[in-house]
Every structure is written in C-alpha cells, then in structure tokens.
Amino acid sequence: VLQNIVTKSNLTVWQCENQQNPEATKGNFLQLDWLRFTGQLPSGRDDYTWYASLDFANPKNLESQSRGESSDYWALTVGAHDRENDVTFVVDQWRDRELTWEEAGEDFCEPHLREYPVETLYVESNFRGDEIADTIDDVTGLNVKKTSSSGKKEERLEAMANRFQQGRIKIADDPQRDKWESFIQDEWLSFPHSEHDDRMDSIEILQRE
C-alpha cells in the first residue's frame, strides 16, 4: 500500500530536480518501509497511556502572517503508549495554520483531543513556547505540560525515525487517508529537505515523553 502512495525512485528524481538536491541520489532520506501502519490499536483503549503533543507555528512568522503571506502550521498528535512493550502508537494527527494562541487552544487542540482519553498535552517550551503553553492552559481544560528540546533538530528527528525503524513507534491508522499520504510524501520522504516538518516535530515531541 505504501508503495502505491509514492515510490522511492520517483522521490529521488523529484528531490534532484525540484529541490536542487543532488545528494538525494545517495539515499539521504528516510525509508518508506520504516513506517508501520497497524490500522487500529492492537488492544482496548484502557491498555494504554494516552497523551498528546503540540508543535506550534513559529512566532517569528507573525509579521509575515499579518501581511497575508503563508504562515507555519500548528501540528497536534495523539499517542497511545504500551508501556509493557515500550511501543508508542500514533493514533491521530491534525494540522492548521493562521491561528492565534487562544484559537490554537480553544478551536484546535481542545475539540480534537475531546475524542480521546488524553491525560496530558505536551507543548514545546523553546522559542516562546512557555507563553504559548500558558495561554493554552488558561483557555482550555487540558492538562498542559511544557517540554524542552536540546541539540540539533535534524538529529532529534533522525533519533525519532530510528524508533520507527525499530518498531517502537507505529501508526494505528489507515495509510491511505489523505493526512498520512501527505505526511509520507511531504515530510517523511522529503526529510531533511521538506518545506514543512511540523508533523514530524509533533511526533518527536510525543516520543520524548
């Protein structure tokens, strides 16, 4: 099924021609077969620890947004962790843009997370993330906790991808849903040259905890 979404050879040509990336021919991207889709959780909801993670749009781009230019995405991911086997299942994911901090809490995070028994929402605390987390905590009934990153972004995402390769992160959904086709083509297989990597960032935040 995944090969029907995009082929590795086509991606390589696309990277070389459209992203001016001659290194793409050397295999400098994540492998398609590292992604494991299970369709659904292997057991009942009560067997997991549920939490979510939020990657916020870059506050530095608010000026661009006010000029009507494209803004960064907010990305929200729900995970269910099987502590006995140390496997995290990505259950659902959404993204949106052009949100105020209050809207991100009231109109984005809270409605989506209402569908799941999420215990904690983790928000990146770097780059004004403290203020964003406090705002979302104030305007919602969610249990918001701050988490900070360290080291280079590419190294963090590579470490997260290694957990996919090891089978420690799986996606409990259908790979043919539009959201996952977009994730695979636009972020996973384009790494590290993708225009946006907000959904990968959100999963990286999720697996930290």
Buried (B, 14 or more C-beta within 10 A) or exposed (E): EBEEBBEEEEBBEBBBEEBEBEEBEEEBBBEBEBBBBBEEBBEEEEEBBBBBBBBBBBBEBEEEBEEEEEBBBBBBBBBBBBEEEEBBBBBBBBBBBEBEBEBBBBBBBBEBBEEBEBEBBBBBBEEBBBEBBBBBBEBBEBEBBBBEBEEEEEEBBBEBBEBBBEEBBBBBBEBEEEBBBBBBBBBBBBBBBBEBBBBBBBBBBBBBB
